[in-house]
């Protein structure tokens, strides 16, 4: 089980690292390509509109799945809270985000090397959505594994309430 916010931020960091490596390798092998011609206003407006529509739909469906998250049971032990700097890179995700654009940039068009930036923007949008949702609801959002290799969302309070104590100091019910 791990925090969803940390997962999204580490995926963003991994995609940014992949874009940097792809751009550096492509620049070293093929040289720096000239800037592409300026796109027409219509194609830029259509591209921005499509990206905005995809972002709105993605945020809408993400928030619906966050609302469906079940609260964690009181007896579930949360993982220790680690600093965010330990969660800025996912080594297993790096080859998946770096190798396809690198191969396409070397074989086809050098500008394909920066396509992981688009992926990073999507994950950063998801991280922002999670952070805003957690703040508004006063809960932390967790990803936990379920059978068959899938995962589901669960929530927990921002801080666990201390156990109730009796007058003698023994834990109460």
N, C-alpha and C positions, 0 to 999 in steps of 0.2 A: 504494500500500500504506500502511495506517495502522493504529495500534493499536486493537484492539477496545475496550479500556477507555476510551480517549479518545472513541471514537465514541458509546458508551453514555452517558458523562457529558455530552457536548455535546448529545445528544438530550434528556437529562433537563433540562439548562439551558434548551434551546429550549422545551420543554413548559411549564416553570415561567414563562418569560417570556410565552408565549402565554396562560396562565391569568391572569396579572396584567393583560395588555392587555385580554383579553376581559372580565374583571371590572370594570376601570376604565371601559371604553367602555359596557358595559351599565349600570353604575351611573350614569354621566353621562346616558345617553339615557333610561333607564326609571326611574331612582331605585333606591334600595336596597329590595329586596323583604323582606317579613317572613320570619322564620325558618319553615321548614316544620314542620308538626305532628310530634311525636315518633313515629317508626315503632314498630310493635308489636315485642315481643321476638322473636316467631317470624320475622318478616320480616328483622330485623337478623341473627339467627342464621343464617338461610338465605343471606343475602347474604355474610356473613363466611365461611361454609363454601364457597360457590361460589368466592369470591376465593382462599381458601386452596388449594382443589383446582387451580384454574387456575395458581396460582403454583408449586405442587409439580410439576405436569406440565411447565410451561415450563422450570423449572430442570433437570428430568430430561432433557428433550430437548436443551437447550442444552449440558449437560455431555457428552452423547453426541456432539454435533457437535464439541465441543472436543477430545475424545479422538481423533476421526478426523482431526484436523489433521495435515498433513504438515510435517516439519521443513524449514526453508528451506535451500537449498544454501549452502555456504560462500562461494561467489562472489557471492551476492546482496547488494547494498549496501542496508543499512537506511536509512530516512529519518533525518535528523538529529533528535535528541531535543530537543523544544521544551518549554517550561514548560506545565503543564496549563492555566494561565489563558488561553492562546491557543486552547483547545479547548472553551470553555464555551458556544458558541452556533453553530448551523448556520443561516445565513441562508436557504438553500433549503428547509429543513424548516419554518420559521416560518409561512409562509402556509398550509401543509397542516394544521398543528396549531391555527392560530388562526382562520382564516376559517369553517370549518363550525360550530364551537361559537358563534362570535360571531353568525353569521346565525341559528342556532337560538335563541340567547338573546334576540336582538332581536325575532324573529318569534313566538316561542312562550313559553318559560319562562325567566326570568332566571337560575335556578340552573344551567342548562346551561353557562353561561359558565365554570364551574370544572371542567368535565370534563377539560380537559388535565391536571389534577392526577392523575387516575387513570392517564393515559398516562405521566406523569412517574414515578409510583410503579413502574410496570412496568419502565421503562427503568432506574430506580435499582436495582431488584432484579437486572436483568441485569448492570449494572455491578458490583454486589457479587459476583455469581456469577463474573464474569470475574476480578475481583481475588483472590478466594479461590482459584480454580482456578490462576491464575498463581503465587500464593504457594506453594501445595501442590506444584506440579510444577516450580517453579524455572525457568519459561520465560515468555516474553512471547507473547501471542496477537495475531496480525496478521490483518487482513482484506485480501485482495488480489483484484484484478479478474481475471476469467476471461472468455473469449469469450462473446458474446451478452449482455453487460451484467450478468452475475451476479457473484458473489463466492464465495470460499471461505476457510477458515481455514488459517493456517500458523503455525508456532511457531519461535521462535529462543531461544537461551540469553539469560539476563538480560544478560550482557556477553560480547562476542566475545573469544575467546582471542587473545592477541597471536601474530603469526607467529613461527615457530621461527627462531632465528638460529644461524648456525654460529660457530665460534671467530673467524673473520675479520670477523664482523658482517654478512655477506651473508645474505639470506633463504634458508632451507633448505626442503626439501620435506617 
